[in-house]
Amino acid sequence: MRERGVAWTGAVPHNGGMSALALAVSCALAVSAAGASADGWPIFRGDPALTGVAPGELPAAPEMRWTFRAAKGIVSSPVVVRDASALSAGPTVVVGCDDGLVYALDADTGAKRWTFATGDVIEAPPLISNGSVFIGSSDGGFHALDLATGAERWKKETGDKILGGANALRIDGEERVIVGSYDSNLYCFAAADGTERWHYSTGNYVNGTPAVLGDRIVFGGCDAVLHVVSASTGEALAEIELGNDAHVAGSVALAGERVYLGHYGNAFVCVDLATKETRWSLTDPKQPFFSSPALAHGKVYFGGRNKKLHCCDAETGELLWSFTTRRKVDGSPIAVGDAIAFGAADGRLYVLDAASGEERWSHDLGSDLGGSLAVSDGWIYAAALDGRVVAFGPPVSGSAGPSAPREGTR
């Protein structure tokens, strides 16, 4: 169901910001689309700035192409690379599981390529970068694995569980990976061998994936602070207080000087890094916002525990539309072409019209989607709490109707 006219509250926007924001969002999405086009959906939210944008278009009626069932439930969000020419193993989906295994699956068929065992439940989404998979586990270990074989390249121990994904950056010609831990630190490791380059300490748990734009790393945590850190040195550039109870459970999205995020204080906010002030805030009387946002078309799209997906004007915070589901929306939406794709705890996948919020397509998986989707080349990949990984793609050419999906095994 689509709704309009819900009130929004927050700071009055600064004058003259519209053109600057539009330029910043356009630049951020151009960078996002270029990276996603080359690599698929290799990182949670699609690109280093975590803008949640996939290139291309979705089919009008995506068709279930395959399903794979793991031993236990899946909260981790899948990532995918589909450029077979760059991989000896071919197009690959990677996801973590509550059984402590990392699964690598054929992206076209769902056939299992390999598994890797960690010491505990895996809720963190993987990162695929330059032929490696980087992923954290609830045992506090952070692993670098060979994408083609699953062989461990190196492992680093943190002081507590890792629930958020990693991000990649390049400093002075060296590829590095950053990841947060429940030991209240953000870590930066050399991607080649795991050598620690620096760590940055916060006041509480670090939950989400850190966002990267230029030399700035931006993330929130359970200390209710928005942290801005130098990517090269790990030194604090800014610490912006978000308010009482504003613990950040998800990840932020970056567009120039703007940061978009939701928090436990029952609000979704836009923060200006230049002024270190909240530009606008959309609040709910009872429910927090765990979903990470997508930035496209001058708008911001995000889910809430109020059972709605919201669309706001990115500059002013005006609520343009909301779409009501049957249960909470902790998963993060993806903007692809003129559509928005997301999953909800009601067990359904949805594709909405980005401009109006009207439903175009949905599919009932019958199980809570605890994580977020991956979208690449017109395919949608979803993982559910019943242990299934499911792929939807363009209808098979020449088929008279939906074909029976192929089912993989663990």
Stockholm file with secondary structure:
# STOCKHOLM 1.0

chainA/1-410         MRERGVAWTGAVPHNGGMSALALAVSCALAVSAAGASADGWPIFRGDPALTGVAPGELPAAPEMRWTFRAAKGIVSSPVVVRDASALSAGPTVVVGCDDGLVYALDADTGAKRWTFATGDVIEAPPLISNGSVFIGSSDGGFHALDLATGAERWKKETGDKILGGANALRIDGEERVIVGSYDSNLYCFAAADGTERWHYSTGNYVNGTPAVLGDRIVFGGCDAVLHVVSASTGEALAEIELGNDAHVAGSVALAGERVYLGHYGNAFVCVDLATKETRWSLTDPKQPFFSSPALAHGKVYFGGRNKKLHCCDAETGELLWSFTTRRKVDGSPIAVGDAIAFGAADGRLYVLDAASGEERWSHDLGSDLGGSLAVSDGWIYAAALDGRVVAFGPPVSGSAGPSAPREGTR
#=GR chainA/1-410 SS CEECCCCCBCCCCCTTCHHHHHHHHHHHHHHHHHHHHHHSBCSTTSSTTCCCEECSCCCSSCEEEEEEECSSCCCSCCEEECCGGGCSSCSEEEEECTTSEEEEEETTTCCEEEEEECSSCCCSCCEEETTEEEEECTTSEEEEEETTTCCEEEEEECSSCCCSCCEEEEETTEEEEEEECTTSEEEEEETTTCCEEEEEECSSCCCSCCEEETTEEEEECTTSEEEEEETTTCCEEEEEECCTTCCCCSCCEEETTEEEEEETTTEEEEEETTTTEEEEEEECSSCCCCCCCEEETTEEEEECTTSEEEEEETTTCCEEEEEECSSCCCSCCEEETTEEEEECTTSEEEEEETTTCCEEEEEECSSCCCSCCEEETTEEEEECTTSEEEEEESCCTTCSSCCCCEEECC
#=GC SS_cons         CEECCCCCBCCCCCTTCHHHHHHHHHHHHHHHHHHHHHHSBCSTTSSTTCCCEECSCCCSSCEEEEEEECSSCCCSCCEEECCGGGCSSCSEEEEECTTSEEEEEETTTCCEEEEEECSSCCCSCCEEETTEEEEECTTSEEEEEETTTCCEEEEEECSSCCCSCCEEEEETTEEEEEEECTTSEEEEEETTTCCEEEEEECSSCCCSCCEEETTEEEEECTTSEEEEEETTTCCEEEEEECCTTCCCCSCCEEETTEEEEEETTTEEEEEETTTTEEEEEEECSSCCCCCCCEEETTEEEEECTTSEEEEEETTTCCEEEEEECSSCCCSCCEEETTEEEEECTTSEEEEEETTTCCEEEEEECSSCCCSCCEEETTEEEEECTTSEEEEEESCCTTCSSCCCCEEECC
//
